[in-house]
């Protein structure tokens, strides 16, 4: 596992050097700017509409340079932000502009508090099945009762569409080996039912062109 984490860190450090702190660096490097901007806006809209009004502490897992946290911060001035990021330069940018940032792997992160909002965006795609569930369980344990976990990951529909278009069985739109989720599969990772879902489509309302799926899951408040 450590070898895989080190490899991912090298890849992301290299990607930051090539593409900078841009949407293209953290979304689809092969997509035009207008399309990445569209995807970004859909991500932000979904996150913002699912942040609880009472929220004070937010954890952004795989925060990058703060693509989404920057948008949240401009709308929710009361929030305190914590990021988790492998890429050294991204983590430094987050620390400088948004909030404290743990520069390392989620597997090594140790929380000293509970969070009212936890955001996971395109991070589970790099984990295998058992590790993926272990990370969700870990994050769920530090989500405050009544808090919201918001997760956005690549859609299996886009992987299938890409392979049809390229006529290559093992082609990937990311150019690497990452996992793509169906909506039921993404929902099934969590200990509670999703309160809200969304999909970002390449072509509006055409299910087979879904690029990302998103779920928002609230942690129940236990009654004494």
KEVOZA-418694 format. One record per residue (C-alpha): x, y, z. Coordinates in steps of 0.5 Angstrom, whole numbers, padded with zeros to 4 digits, always signed. Layout:
<recs>
XYZ;...
</recs>
This chain:
<recs>
+0000+0000+0000;+0006+0005+0002;+0009+0004-0005;+0002+0006-0008;+0001+0012-0004;+0008+0014-0006;+0007+0013-0013;+0001+0017-0013;+0004+0023-0009;+0010+0023-0015;+0004+0023-0020;+0001+0029-0017;+0007+0033-0015;+0009+0032-0023;+0002+0034-0025;+0002+0040-0021;+0008+0042-0024;+0006+0041-0031;-0001+0044-0030;-0001+0048-0024;-0006+0050-0020;-0012+0049-0025;-0018+0046-0026;-0015+0042-0031;-0010+0039-0026;-0015+0036-0022;-0021+0035-0027;-0020+0032-0034;-0013+0034-0037;-0016+0032-0044;-0022+0037-0043;-0023+0044-0046;-0023+0049-0040;-0031+0051-0041;-0032+0043-0040;-0028+0043-0034;-0031+0049-0031;-0038+0046-0033;-0036+0040-0028;-0033+0045-0023;-0040+0049-0022;-0044+0042-0022;-0040+0040-0016;-0040+0046-0012;-0047+0047-0013;-0048+0040-0010;-0044+0041-0005;-0047+0048-0003;-0054+0046-0003;-0052+0040+0002;-0048+0044+0007;-0052+0044+0014;-0054+0051+0017;-0051+0049+0023;-0044+0047+0020;-0038+0050+0024;-0032+0045+0022;-0031+0042+0015;-0026+0037+0012;-0024+0037+0005;-0021+0030+0003;-0017+0030-0003;-0017+0038-0003;-0013+0039-0008;-0011+0047-0008;-0018+0048-0006;-0022+0048-0012;-0028+0047-0008;-0027+0050-0001;-0025+0056-0004;-0032+0057-0007;-0035+0054+0000;-0031+0059+0004;-0034+0065+0000;-0041+0063+0002;-0040+0060+0009;-0036+0065+0013;-0037+0061+0019;-0034+0055+0017;-0027+0053+0019;-0023+0049+0014;-0018+0043+0014;-0016+0039+0008;-0012+0033+0007;-0008+0033+0001;-0002+0028-0002;+0001+0034-0007;+0006+0038-0003;+0004+0044-0007;-0003+0044-0007;-0003+0042+0000;+0001+0049+0001;-0003+0053-0003;-0009+0050+0001;-0006+0052+0008;-0004+0059+0005;-0011+0061+0003;-0016+0057+0006;-0014+0053+0013;-0010+0048+0016;-0008+0042+0011;-0005+0035+0013;+0000+0034+0007;+0000+0026+0007;-0005+0020+0005;-0012+0020+0008;-0010+0013+0011;-0005+0017+0016;-0009+0022+0018;-0011+0023+0025;-0017+0027+0027;-0017+0031+0033;-0024+0033+0033;-0031+0031+0029;-0033+0035+0023;-0040+0037+0021;-0038+0037+0014;-0034+0032+0010;-0033+0032+0003;-0029+0027-0001;-0028+0029-0009;-0025+0024-0013;-0021+0020-0008;-0024+0013-0007;-0023+0012-0015;-0016+0011-0013;-0017+0005-0007;-0019-0002-0008;-0025-0005-0005;-0023-0006+0002;-0019+0000+0003;-0025+0004+0000;-0030+0002+0005;-0025+0002+0011;-0023+0010+0009;-0031+0011+0009;-0032+0008+0016;-0026+0012+0018;-0029+0018+0016;-0036+0016+0018;-0033+0015+0025;-0031+0023+0025;-0037+0026+0022;-0041+0029+0028;-0048+0027+0029;-0053+0031+0024;-0047+0032+0020;-0047+0031+0012;-0042+0027+0008;-0041+0029+0001;-0038+0025-0004;-0037+0025-0012;-0033+0020-0016;-0033+0018-0023;-0039+0015-0026;-0038+0008-0030;-0043+0010-0035;-0037+0015-0038;-0032+0009-0037;-0037+0005-0042;-0038+0011-0047;-0031+0012-0047;-0029+0005-0049;-0034+0005-0054;-0032+0011-0057;-0025+0009-0057;-0026+0002-0059;-0021+0000-0054;-0024-0005-0048;-0019-0003-0043;-0018+0005-0045;-0020+0010-0039;-0022+0017-0040;-0016+0019-0034;-0011+0015-0038;-0010+0011-0032;-0013+0005-0028;-0018+0008-0023;-0025+0006-0021;-0031+0008-0024;-0038+0008-0020;-0045+0006-0021;-0050+0011-0017;-0052+0005-0013;-0045+0002-0012;-0043+0009-0009;-0049+0010-0005;-0048+0003-0002;-0041+0005+0001;-0045+0009+0007;-0048+0007+0013;-0054+0011+0012;-0059+0013+0006;-0057+0018+0001;-0061+0025+0003;-0059+0027-0004;-0056+0025-0011;-0053+0028-0017;-0050+0026-0023;-0046+0031-0028;-0047+0029-0035;-0043+0031-0042;-0050+0031-0045;-0056+0034-0041;-0060+0029-0038;-0057+0023-0042;-0056+0018-0037;-0050+0014-0041;-0046+0020-0041;-0046+0021-0034;-0039+0024-0032;-0039+0024-0024;-0044+0021-0019;-0045+0025-0012;-0049+0023-0006;-0050+0027+0000;-0051+0023+0007;-0053+0025+0013;-0051+0022+0020;-0057+0020+0024;-0057+0024+0031;-0058+0018+0036;-0063+0019+0041;-0062+0018+0049;
</recs>
